[in-house]
């Protein structure tokens, strides 16, 4: 069995960066009032946009909520346990899948723009966009951590209510809502156990 030091050294990222992104990163449940800047949001996107999706389709879309008025539209659709922390967070992002992602295929897959025609069936696009957007949700959370911020991802909300409230004129389908900011007072629950390598990985 390899030691912790050996595991750390097997990765090219410096140990402090490994810790920032994974080992010491936590899901925040409270946030300070320190604002999240537009520059930080743009930097997060400009980092995580390089991560892979099927055929480079990039179906994830993000609605950034900063104002009290915008939050007031969201809060009634949040599960009761998620409302207060969402109201208090300096920034909340609704991450959604764009069912009409295929319209951008000539731009993002220019060597084979005809691939757009393979997505004529909307139900097929729903499943494809959800899978690839959820991949991008994971990238987004890591990007938030890379910016030195904490992410509080939540799936406890009325997705149809959020879609009706914010996306009535779009083919966006909400998946995950993420509070973003600097950790506040008592932000962490106790660290929960993780499965060991031998419980998860099989090698043939």
ZASELO-680149 format. One record per residue: residue number from 1; residue in three letters; x, y, z of N, C-alpha, C in turn. Coordinates in Angstrom, 3 decimals. Each point is the difference from the previous one (the first is absolute). Example, Ala and Ser with C-alpha at 12.3 -4.5 7.8 and 13.67 -1.06 7.14 Angstrom:
2
1; ALA; 13.190; -5.690; 7.800; -0.890; 1.190; 0.000; 0.900; 1.200; 0.000;
2; SER; -0.350; 1.050; -0.720; 0.820; 1.190; 0.060; -0.770; 1.090; 0.730;
***
This chain:
204
1; UNK; 0.856; -1.189; 0.000; -0.856; 1.189; 0.000; 0.896; 1.243; 0.000;
2; UNK; -0.316; 0.939; -0.872; 0.797; 1.226; -0.066; -0.336; 0.915; 1.163;
3; UNK; 0.986; 0.775; 0.415; -0.207; 0.960; 1.075; -0.639; 1.270; -0.555;
4; UNK; -0.482; 0.843; 0.905; -0.585; 1.273; -0.409; 1.018; 0.837; -0.767;
5; UNK; 1.241; 0.028; 0.485; 1.039; 0.786; -0.668; 0.246; -0.514; -1.414;
6; UNK; 0.018; -1.325; -0.157; 0.213; -0.582; -1.325; -1.160; 0.325; -0.929;
7; UNK; -1.213; -0.034; 0.524; -1.160; 0.348; -0.811; 0.065; 1.450; -0.453;
8; UNK; 0.379; 0.878; 0.922; 0.106; 1.420; -0.328; 1.061; 0.241; -1.060;
9; UNK; 1.127; -0.672; 0.134; 1.108; 0.198; -0.931; -0.278; -0.611; -1.368;
10; UNK; -0.950; -0.921; -0.091; -0.327; -0.624; -1.277; -0.756; 0.952; -0.929;
11; UNK; -0.501; 1.091; 0.544; -0.741; 0.987; -0.785; 0.906; 1.171; -0.342;
12; UNK; -0.226; 0.586; -1.163; 0.848; 1.119; -0.417; -0.385; 1.308; 0.680;
13; UNK; -1.251; 0.135; 0.437; -0.385; 1.212; 0.710; 0.733; 0.078; 1.333;
14; UNK; 0.480; 1.169; 0.385; 0.585; 0.145; 1.334; -1.014; -0.396; 1.078;
15; UNK; 0.498; -0.478; 1.130; -0.872; -0.500; 1.058; -0.977; 1.067; 0.490;
16; UNK; 0.433; 1.269; 0.060; -0.909; 1.038; 0.491; -1.151; 0.241; -0.970;
17; UNK; 0.254; -0.191; -1.290; -1.077; 0.143; -0.985; -0.944; -1.196; 0.077;
18; UNK; 0.540; -1.194; 0.187; -0.838; -1.176; 0.213; -0.941; 0.226; 1.180;
19; UNK; 0.543; 0.553; 1.066; -0.803; 0.249; 1.199; -1.065; 1.060; -0.247;
20; UNK; 0.379; 1.061; -0.718; -0.941; 1.081; -0.294; -1.201; -0.506; -0.780;
21; UNK; 0.266; -0.859; -0.972; -1.073; -0.450; -0.888; -0.796; -1.159; 0.569;
22; UNK; 0.635; -0.848; 0.844; -0.663; -1.228; 0.420; 0.070; -0.260; 1.499;
23; UNK; 1.170; -0.264; 0.547; 0.078; -0.536; 1.361; -0.518; 0.972; 1.056;
24; UNK; 0.314; 1.273; -0.149; -0.424; 0.975; 0.997; -1.224; 0.789; -0.435;
25; UNK; -0.449; -0.173; -1.227; -1.187; 0.703; -0.484; -1.245; -0.617; 0.623;
26; UNK; -0.955; 0.849; 0.319; -1.215; -0.470; 0.655; -1.209; 0.670; -0.637;
27; UNK; -1.152; -0.628; 0.153; -1.261; 0.609; -0.406; -0.421; 0.986; 1.081;
28; UNK; -0.099; 1.273; -0.350; -0.304; 1.039; 0.976; -1.501; 0.115; 0.223;
29; UNK; -0.366; 0.206; 1.256; -1.402; 0.196; 0.361; -0.274; 1.381; 0.569;
30; UNK; 1.046; 0.817; 0.115; -0.180; 1.410; 0.320; 1.104; 0.781; -0.701;
31; UNK; -0.289; 1.276; -0.246; 0.926; 0.820; -0.775; 0.157; 1.359; 0.652;
32; UNK; 1.187; 0.584; -0.166; 0.228; 1.362; 0.473; -0.661; 0.977; -0.977;
33; UNK; 0.010; 1.255; 0.377; -0.599; 1.031; -0.859; 0.966; 0.494; -1.071;
34; UNK; 1.226; -0.512; -0.005; 0.978; 0.430; -1.005; -0.522; -0.308; -1.398;
35; UNK; -0.042; 0.982; -0.890; -0.591; -0.238; -1.320; 0.855; -0.904; -0.880;
36; UNK; -0.655; -0.648; -0.936; 0.666; -0.737; -1.073; -0.030; 0.904; -1.221;
37; UNK; 1.166; 0.304; -0.554; 0.070; 0.992; -1.060; -0.342; -0.604; -1.362;
38; UNK; -0.344; 0.880; -0.909; -0.240; -0.420; -1.381; 1.266; -0.611; -0.592;
39; UNK; 1.159; 0.552; 0.370; 1.267; -0.530; -0.499; 0.214; -1.438; 0.469;
40; UNK; -0.360; -0.292; 1.226; 0.135; -1.367; 0.504; -0.917; -0.958; -0.754;
41; UNK; -1.229; 0.421; -0.231; -0.945; -0.858; -0.715; 0.505; -0.279; -1.414;
42; UNK; 0.479; 1.036; -0.663; 0.528; -0.184; -1.354; 1.237; -0.897; 0.005;
43; UNK; 0.867; 0.177; 0.998; 1.210; -0.827; 0.074; -0.360; -1.465; 0.227;
44; UNK; -0.998; -0.263; 0.834; -0.442; -1.378; 0.221; -0.481; -0.603; -1.311;
45; UNK; -0.852; 0.725; -0.717; -0.492; -0.544; -1.272; 1.132; -0.202; -0.997;
46; UNK; 0.886; 0.978; -0.097; 1.068; -0.099; -0.999; 0.988; -1.117; 0.312;
47; UNK; 0.007; -0.489; 1.230; 0.804; -1.168; 0.345; -0.733; -1.295; -0.344;
48; UNK; -1.229; -0.122; 0.474; -0.684; -1.297; -0.103; -0.571; -0.267; -1.392;
49; UNK; -0.063; 1.006; -0.842; -0.532; -0.232; -1.345; 0.868; -0.951; -0.821;
50; UNK; 1.256; -0.211; 0.434; 0.905; -0.858; -0.750; -0.196; -1.474; 0.306;
51; UNK; -0.789; -0.329; 0.997; -0.206; -1.406; 0.356; -0.895; -0.693; -1.033;
52; UNK; 0.115; -1.327; -0.141; -0.654; -0.687; -1.116; -1.502; -0.222; 0.177;
53; UNK; -0.700; 0.052; -1.131; -1.380; -0.459; -0.124; -0.111; -0.781; -1.299;
54; UNK; -1.045; -0.800; -0.127; -0.187; -0.794; -1.217; -0.092; 0.905; -1.217;
55; UNK; 0.854; -0.258; -0.971; 0.042; 0.772; -1.240; 0.140; 1.501; 0.263;
56; UNK; 0.596; 0.339; 1.139; 0.261; 1.399; 0.348; -1.275; 0.842; 0.024;
57; UNK; -1.118; -0.622; 0.356; -1.294; 0.680; -0.115; -0.238; 1.062; 1.064;
58; UNK; 0.582; -0.139; 1.186; -0.063; 1.043; 1.032; -1.431; 0.484; 0.275;
59; UNK; -0.896; -0.884; 0.425; -1.401; 0.401; 0.154; -0.315; 0.738; 1.298;
60; UNK; 0.945; 0.119; 0.933; -0.303; 0.659; 1.269; -0.236; 1.495; -0.208;
61; UNK; -1.006; 0.509; 0.691; -0.276; 1.435; 0.034; -0.093; 0.433; 1.455;
62; UNK; 0.294; 1.266; 0.266; 0.039; 0.500; 1.370; -0.768; 1.307; 0.109;
63; UNK; -0.864; 0.061; 1.002; -0.689; 1.233; 0.348; 0.565; 0.472; 1.333;
64; UNK; 0.637; 1.163; 0.002; 0.651; 0.544; 1.196; -0.962; 0.965; 0.688;
65; UNK; -0.280; -0.276; 1.272; -0.928; 0.827; 0.771; 0.785; 0.764; 1.060;
66; UNK; 0.000; 1.322; -0.112; 0.737; 0.853; 0.936; -0.929; 0.830; 0.888;
67; UNK; -1.092; 0.473; -0.548; -0.819; 0.992; 0.694; -1.029; -0.660; 0.909;
68; UNK; -0.452; 0.778; 0.987; -1.049; -0.486; 0.892; -1.282; -0.287; -0.782;
69; UNK; -0.248; 0.799; -1.023; -1.207; -0.207; -0.812; 0.052; -1.331; -0.740;
70; UNK; 1.165; -0.320; -0.546; 0.146; -1.276; -0.705; -0.118; -1.169; 0.970;
71; UNK; 0.635; 0.133; 1.174; -0.090; -1.053; 1.010; -1.452; -0.206; 0.444;
72; UNK; -0.756; 1.089; 0.117; -1.389; -0.103; 0.441; -0.835; -0.833; -0.965;
73; UNK; 0.353; 0.010; -1.261; -0.703; -0.837; -0.977; 0.366; -1.467; 0.141;
74; UNK; 1.226; -0.257; 0.474; 0.483; -1.374; 0.127; -0.444; -0.670; 1.290;
75; UNK; 0.016; 0.735; 1.106; -0.161; -0.602; 1.321; -1.271; -0.830; 0.173;
76; UNK; -1.148; 0.408; -0.559; -1.193; -0.830; 0.187; 0.125; -1.394; -0.605;
77; UNK; 0.937; -0.185; -0.919; 0.172; -1.297; -0.662; 1.064; -0.865; 0.681;
78; UNK; 0.678; 0.547; 1.005; 1.024; -0.756; 0.717; -0.640; -0.834; 1.106;
79; UNK; 0.583; -1.159; 0.288; -0.429; -0.783; 1.152; 0.216; 0.835; 1.262;
80; UNK; -0.854; -0.167; 1.029; 0.117; 0.847; 1.192; 1.399; 0.052; 0.593;
81; UNK; 0.711; -1.124; 0.028; 1.331; -0.014; 0.586; 1.049; 0.732; -0.811;
82; UNK; -0.327; 0.377; -1.231; 0.966; 0.673; -0.870; -0.285; 1.495; -0.167;
83; UNK; -1.120; 0.486; 0.553; -0.400; 1.379; -0.277; 0.885; 1.030; 0.686;
84; UNK; 0.224; -0.161; 1.298; 0.742; 1.026; 0.738; 1.422; 0.148; -0.520;
85; UNK; 0.670; -1.124; -0.244; 1.390; 0.102; -0.457; 0.075; 0.548; -1.426;
86; UNK; -1.029; -0.262; -0.791; -0.025; 0.560; -1.348; -0.246; 1.498; 0.038;
87; UNK; -0.873; 0.422; 0.864; -0.270; 1.435; 0.142; 1.232; 0.750; 0.474;
88; UNK; 0.793; -0.640; 0.888; 1.164; 0.668; 0.579; 1.242; -0.058; -0.875;
89; UNK; 0.067; -0.938; -0.933; 1.200; -0.146; -0.835; 0.179; 1.230; -0.885;
90; UNK; 1.247; 0.440; -0.214; 0.211; 1.177; -0.850; -0.319; -0.244; -1.468;
91; UNK; 0.033; -1.274; -0.407; -0.247; -0.329; -1.406; -0.628; -1.391; -0.066;
92; UNK; -1.022; -0.122; -0.820; -0.623; -1.298; -0.232; -0.081; -0.217; -1.502;
93; UNK; 0.380; -1.202; -0.432; 0.022; -0.325; -1.424; -0.936; -1.171; -0.259;
94; UNK; -0.941; 0.206; -0.903; -0.862; -1.087; -0.466; 0.682; -0.622; -1.213;
95; UNK; 0.379; -1.262; 0.129; 0.649; -0.709; -1.099; -1.042; -0.851; -0.711;
96; UNK; -0.067; 0.148; -1.309; -1.073; -0.607; -0.783; 0.549; -0.623; -1.273;
97; UNK; -0.753; -0.937; -0.536; 0.329; -0.626; -1.280; -0.812; 0.662; -1.102;
98; UNK; 0.665; 0.375; -1.069; -0.671; 0.598; -1.161; -0.398; -1.102; -0.966;
99; UNK; -1.296; -0.258; -0.101; -0.488; -1.058; -0.885; 0.277; 0.339; -1.465;
100; UNK; 0.146; 1.268; -0.299; 0.293; 0.415; -1.376; 1.505; 0.235; -0.215;
101; UNK; 0.807; -0.722; 0.744; 1.467; 0.106; -0.131; 0.471; -0.239; -1.422;
102; UNK; -0.758; -0.817; -0.756; 0.445; -0.413; -1.332; 0.101; 1.168; -0.971;
103; UNK; -0.676; 1.104; 0.309; 0.076; 1.165; -0.884; 1.422; 0.552; -0.072;
104; UNK; 0.809; -0.272; 1.013; 1.380; 0.504; 0.030; 1.020; -0.977; -0.571;
105; UNK; -0.442; -1.157; -0.454; 0.952; -1.000; -0.487; 0.857; 0.518; -1.160;
106; UNK; -0.545; 0.753; -0.967; 0.892; 0.518; -1.052; 1.135; 0.866; 0.544;
107; UNK; -0.221; 0.647; 1.142; 1.051; 0.829; 0.610; 0.991; -0.846; 0.778;
108; UNK; -0.481; -0.966; 0.791; 0.881; -0.715; 0.924; 0.542; -1.308; -0.561;
109; UNK; -0.542; -0.442; -1.119; 0.451; -1.240; -0.651; 0.142; 0.282; -1.493;
110; UNK; 0.822; 1.006; -0.376; -0.021; 0.538; -1.360; 0.478; -0.963; -1.073;
111; UNK; 0.756; -1.040; 0.386; 0.471; -0.948; -1.009; -1.111; -0.948; -0.449;
112; UNK; -1.123; -0.018; 0.738; -1.124; -0.869; -0.376; -1.318; 0.683; 0.364;
113; UNK; -0.292; 1.137; -0.583; -1.209; 0.742; 0.390; -1.296; -0.764; -0.273;
114; UNK; 0.051; -0.970; -0.915; -1.197; -0.773; -0.326; -0.477; -0.859; 1.170;
115; UNK; 0.849; -0.176; 1.027; -0.394; -0.784; 1.176; -1.245; 0.604; 0.654;
116; UNK; -0.209; 1.283; -0.189; -1.201; 0.639; 0.537; -1.256; -0.747; -0.421;
117; UNK; -0.011; -0.539; -1.213; -1.190; -0.683; -0.520; -0.297; -1.292; 0.753;
118; UNK; 0.976; -0.525; 0.727; -0.221; -1.228; 0.765; -0.829; 0.239; 1.255;
119; UNK; -0.268; 1.263; 0.324; -0.705; 0.334; 1.234; -1.379; 0.591; -0.277;
120; UNK; -0.651; -0.490; -1.042; -1.333; 0.512; -0.330; -1.034; -0.387; 1.053;
121; UNK; 0.203; -1.136; 0.670; -0.953; -0.480; 0.992; 0.211; 0.719; 1.331;
122; UNK; -0.996; 0.748; 0.446; 0.161; 0.792; 1.219; 0.182; -0.872; 1.233;
123; UNK; -0.712; -1.106; 0.114; 0.146; -0.838; 1.183; 1.417; -0.549; 0.114;
124; UNK; 0.581; -0.356; -1.135; 1.389; -0.435; 0.015; 0.926; 1.109; 0.468;
125; UNK; -0.301; 1.237; -0.390; 0.819; 1.139; 0.431; -0.124; 0.239; 1.494;
126; UNK; -1.188; -0.252; 0.549; -0.200; 0.182; 1.443; 0.972; -0.877; 0.778;
127; UNK; 0.065; -1.276; -0.352; 0.875; -0.921; 0.729; 1.469; 0.324; -0.237;
128; UNK; 0.355; 0.304; -1.234; 1.390; 0.316; -0.346; 0.453; 1.262; 0.735;
129; UNK; -0.844; 1.018; -0.013; 0.383; 1.267; 0.629; 0.104; -0.150; 1.514;
130; UNK; -0.860; -0.813; 0.592; 0.063; -0.195; 1.454; 1.297; -0.684; 0.404;
131; UNK; 0.357; -1.076; -0.696; 1.228; -0.731; 0.331; 1.217; 0.911; -0.101;
132; UNK; 0.127; 0.702; -1.105; 1.192; 0.822; -0.209; 0.005; 1.246; 0.871;
133; UNK; -1.169; 0.536; 0.282; -0.055; 1.152; 0.905; 0.392; -0.390; 1.420;
134; UNK; -0.390; -1.197; 0.432; 0.396; -0.437; 1.333; 1.513; -0.191; 0.100;
135; UNK; 0.626; -0.448; -1.086; 1.460; -0.007; -0.018; 0.536; 1.409; 0.244;
136; UNK; -0.585; 0.969; -0.676; 0.463; 1.373; 0.120; -0.309; 0.604; 1.368;
137; UNK; -1.065; -0.464; 0.642; -0.271; 0.441; 1.368; 1.178; -0.361; 0.909;
138; UNK; 0.501; -1.228; -0.148; 1.161; -0.408; 0.783; 1.208; 0.875; -0.280;
139; UNK; 0.227; 0.301; -1.271; 1.114; 0.880; -0.341; -0.181; 1.378; 0.648;
140; UNK; -1.236; 0.499; -0.019; -0.275; 1.323; 0.559; 0.348; 0.047; 1.481;
141; UNK; -0.375; -1.030; 0.745; 0.291; -0.030; 1.430; 1.509; 0.044; 0.243;
142; UNK; 0.753; -0.757; -0.788; 1.461; 0.022; 0.130; 0.542; 1.378; -0.368;
143; UNK; -0.599; 0.634; -1.003; 0.421; 1.343; -0.382; -0.230; 1.013; 1.103;
144; UNK; -1.130; -0.113; 0.696; -0.263; 0.883; 1.140; 1.089; -0.168; 1.057;
145; UNK; 0.357; -1.251; 0.283; 1.058; -0.254; 0.978; 1.338; 0.557; -0.473;
146; UNK; 0.270; -0.096; -1.295; 1.249; 0.521; -0.548; 0.098; 1.515; 0.157;
147; UNK; -1.149; 0.654; 0.086; -0.021; 1.450; 0.206; 0.156; 0.373; 1.471;
148; UNK; 0.190; -0.986; 0.868; 0.130; 0.268; 1.423; -1.320; 0.253; 0.678;
149; UNK; -1.086; -0.416; -0.638; -1.342; 0.175; 0.543; -0.579; -1.345; 0.413;
150; UNK; -1.100; 0.043; 0.719; -0.711; -1.212; 0.393; -1.275; -0.119; -0.815;
151; UNK; -0.363; -1.237; -0.328; -1.234; -0.283; -0.728; -0.950; -0.762; 0.906;
152; UNK; -1.267; 0.328; -0.103; -1.037; -0.733; 0.714; -1.034; -0.503; -0.986;
153; UNK; 0.276; -1.125; -0.686; -0.941; -0.513; -0.997; -1.227; -0.621; 0.653;
154; UNK; -1.156; 0.201; -0.619; -1.271; -0.483; 0.534; -0.874; -0.555; -1.119;
155; UNK; -0.658; -1.103; 0.288; -1.037; -0.527; -0.896; -1.367; 0.025; 0.679;
156; UNK; -0.055; 0.561; 1.212; -1.263; 0.104; 0.726; -0.763; 1.241; -0.418;
157; UNK; -0.681; -0.088; -1.142; -0.813; 1.110; -0.493; -1.005; -0.536; -1.011;
158; UNK; -1.008; 0.790; -0.280; -1.031; -0.347; -0.970; 0.501; 0.409; -1.385;
159; UNK; 0.530; -0.969; -0.734; 0.621; 0.311; -1.292; -1.017; 0.571; -0.982;
160; UNK; -1.190; -0.553; -0.025; -1.000; 0.515; -0.940; -0.389; 1.427; 0.368;
161; UNK; -0.099; 0.273; 1.305; -0.310; 1.355; 0.425; 1.082; 0.988; -0.393;
162; UNK; 1.270; -0.405; 0.147; 1.119; 0.859; -0.400; -0.021; 0.226; -1.505;
163; UNK; -0.261; -1.062; -0.751; -0.044; 0.136; -1.463; -1.119; 0.947; -0.423;
164; UNK; -1.169; -0.140; 0.628; -1.127; 0.872; -0.346; 0.299; 1.453; 0.369;
165; UNK; 0.695; 0.187; 1.104; 0.287; 1.359; 0.482; 1.040; 0.710; -0.861;
166; UNK; 1.050; -0.717; -0.378; 1.137; 0.650; -0.645; 0.191; -0.359; -1.474;
167; UNK; -0.482; -1.160; -0.417; 0.354; -0.493; -1.338; -1.216; -0.256; -0.886;
168; UNK; -1.067; 0.720; 0.242; -1.227; -0.236; -0.752; 0.188; 0.236; -1.503;
169; UNK; 0.940; 0.873; -0.351; 0.236; 0.316; -1.409; 1.219; -0.710; -0.563;
170; UNK; 0.524; -0.988; 0.748; 1.200; -0.720; -0.434; -0.231; -1.498; 0.135;
171; UNK; 0.873; -0.787; -0.624; -0.012; -1.446; 0.170; 1.084; -0.412; 1.005;
172; UNK; 0.127; 0.788; 1.073; 0.926; -0.341; 1.059; -0.741; -0.787; 1.067;
173; UNK; 0.661; -1.021; 0.572; -0.602; -0.833; 1.032; 0.937; -0.022; 1.212;
174; UNK; -0.453; 0.537; 1.111; 0.860; 0.131; 1.174; 0.367; -1.362; 0.574;
175; UNK; 1.252; -0.110; 0.455; 0.542; -1.254; 0.529; 0.500; 0.139; 1.427;
176; UNK; 0.846; 0.992; 0.234; 0.640; 0.195; 1.297; 0.082; 1.503; 0.256;
177; UNK; -0.231; 0.379; 1.253; 0.166; 1.392; 0.412; 1.193; 0.061; 0.944;
178; UNK; 0.891; 0.957; -0.233; 1.251; 0.065; 0.751; 0.147; 1.381; 0.638;
179; UNK; 0.084; 0.020; 1.328; 0.386; 1.221; 0.688; 1.522; 0.122; -0.053;
180; UNK; 0.486; 1.226; -0.181; 1.435; 0.233; -0.184; 0.440; 1.168; 0.872;
181; UNK; 1.140; -0.155; 0.663; 0.548; 1.106; 0.777; 1.074; -0.466; 0.945;
182; UNK; 0.419; 0.900; 0.866; 0.927; -0.343; 1.067; -0.794; -0.635; 1.143;
183; UNK; 0.553; -1.026; 0.646; -0.730; -0.644; 1.095; -0.340; 0.993; 1.111;
184; UNK; -1.186; -0.203; 0.603; -0.431; 0.857; 1.096; 0.219; -0.670; 1.340;
185; UNK; -0.872; 0.306; 0.948; 0.119; -0.544; 1.347; -0.461; -1.454; 0.029;
186; UNK; 0.808; -0.860; 0.597; -0.323; -1.437; 0.106; -0.496; -0.565; -1.337;
187; UNK; 0.820; 0.070; -1.041; -0.483; -0.354; -1.336; -0.061; -1.496; -0.280;
188; UNK; 0.701; -0.820; 0.819; 0.179; -1.403; -0.374; -0.774; -0.941; 0.916;
189; UNK; -0.597; -1.014; -0.591; -0.434; -1.152; 0.775; 1.231; -0.888; 0.241;
190; UNK; -0.142; -0.997; 0.861; 1.113; -0.931; 0.204; 0.354; -0.687; -1.314;
191; UNK; 1.291; -0.214; -0.191; 0.473; -0.671; -1.213; -0.527; -1.425; -0.032;
192; UNK; -0.616; -0.386; -1.082; -0.571; -1.336; -0.135; 1.007; -0.959; -0.632;
193; UNK; -0.110; -1.305; 0.292; 0.965; -0.969; -0.534; -0.100; -0.122; -1.522;
194; UNK; 1.111; -0.416; -0.598; 0.047; -0.311; -1.423; 0.294; -1.487; -0.165;
195; UNK; -0.467; -0.562; -1.094; 0.275; -1.401; -0.295; 1.474; -0.172; -0.350;
196; UNK; 0.568; -1.140; 0.375; 1.391; -0.300; -0.319; 0.134; -0.484; -1.443;
197; UNK; 1.216; 0.101; -0.498; 0.324; -0.407; -1.377; -0.517; -1.398; -0.303;
198; UNK; 0.258; -0.952; 0.894; -0.350; -1.402; -0.275; -1.510; -0.234; 0.039;
199; UNK; -0.757; 0.911; 0.552; -1.449; -0.124; -0.018; -0.597; 0.492; -1.320;
200; UNK; 0.764; 0.758; -0.733; -0.528; 0.719; -1.173; 0.592; -0.504; -1.309;
201; UNK; 1.260; -0.372; 0.002; 0.742; -0.253; -1.231; 0.247; -1.482; -0.186;
202; UNK; -0.321; -0.495; -1.195; 0.380; -1.338; -0.412; 0.952; 0.107; -1.176;
203; UNK; 0.981; -0.855; -0.044; 0.972; -0.017; -1.092; -0.012; -1.367; -0.664;
204; UNK; -0.134; -0.011; -1.309; -0.002; -1.267; -0.759; 1.338; -0.180; -0.714;
***
